[in-house]
């Protein structure tokens, strides 16, 4: 009986250990970083609190000195290019796994490279120069002319130049699945699906469904209309998507075009996409390059975060208590002259990640919603303030059911006290500043 009793206790403890959930994911894009550069940064990335690393495309692609060349595949069977060779990817994945970091590799299953690798004459695709594909593997040549026409968006050639793969074809699917499995054999445990909007949801589901374990998959649908996302959310319930609808609303609020209170849906604060599917962002490579050069990337001022608003923007992402926050970090050659302010370790990011981890999954409750300020609680021991305009010290804010005690802001170190009358006297709050207050359990007045 004693042996059985001890075994039962051991079994219960083991079960408890097995079901302990991992920390919520936080993703960083190391845009155009080589495998060697990423490998050198792994210790610092782990120390910052990131869990998932977005790596640029690794398959053999157009090498023209431009970043977008990597998004024009030539051969899915070959892993080589400016970022490094297959052996280096395997080594990077091993090192990342040792640190409990997940590599999320950009994959491009919608299209392949344009001219001179395809020949279009008299409006018809006549020839392709890919080792593993023929003309029959691509949709007929036709540019997208009507972006409201779903059939055109999903079956015609992107930019009128990139040959659109027949992802409904079993033969094409088999080659794409082989590509994903090959990456997994290298140690990759996640994918960012480029141009997901241009692939029918049923095709994506069929391709990903042939993987024993797809891992962490996030799709790019660069649109702010929730209607565009609906068929993908319904057809791909395990997949995540970049929350461009939330980015649009947040950017409008930070630019002063909308009241901060417009971030509230009904009576609660929330992302625009369902929390299980949302990867919340302020910027990615397309937005960054589009702003810098109108002929590349996504040049759409509606998504633009104003100068001086990056701290409050990231504080907003880390203060939601849900979704997957996403941090964009540029090519090291670009970072070198602009410095740490735009790096993966820029001031405030580590603090924001720690706040996110401490409050993830807690119920949010709006405390104050105004034109230039928004405050909400997370559970009973944390609260957020987003301040668009500066205010002087001394304002009183009701805090509902927050526990009494001393709270410290993770970003500035400022401390305030929640009194037994369920209110706080706020310190001076800065312009375009985000605050994340956590209860100090051992603090005494």
Secondary structure, DSSP 4 states (H G I P E B T S, - for coil): -HHHHHHHHHHHHHHHHHTPPPPPP-EEEETT--HHHHHHHHHHHHHHT--EEEE---EEE--SSSGGGGGSEEEEEEE-STT--HHHHHHHHHHHHHTT-EEEEEE--SB---TTSEEEETTEEEEE--TT--GGGBPPS-B---TT-HHHHHHSBBTTTBPBB-TTSHHHHHHHHHHHHHHHHTT--EEEETTGGGS-HHHHHHHHTTSS---EEEE------HHHHHHHHHH-TT-EEE-HHHHHHHHHHHTTSS-GGGGEETTEE--SS-TTTEEE-S--HHHHHHHH-TTSS---GGGPPPTT-HHHHHHHHHTSSSSEEEEEE--HHHHHHH-GGGSTT-TTHHHHHHHHHHHTTPPEEEEEE-SSEEEEEETTSEEEEEESS-B-TT-EEE-TTPPSEEEEETTT--EEEE-TTSEEE---B-TTEEEEEEE-TT---
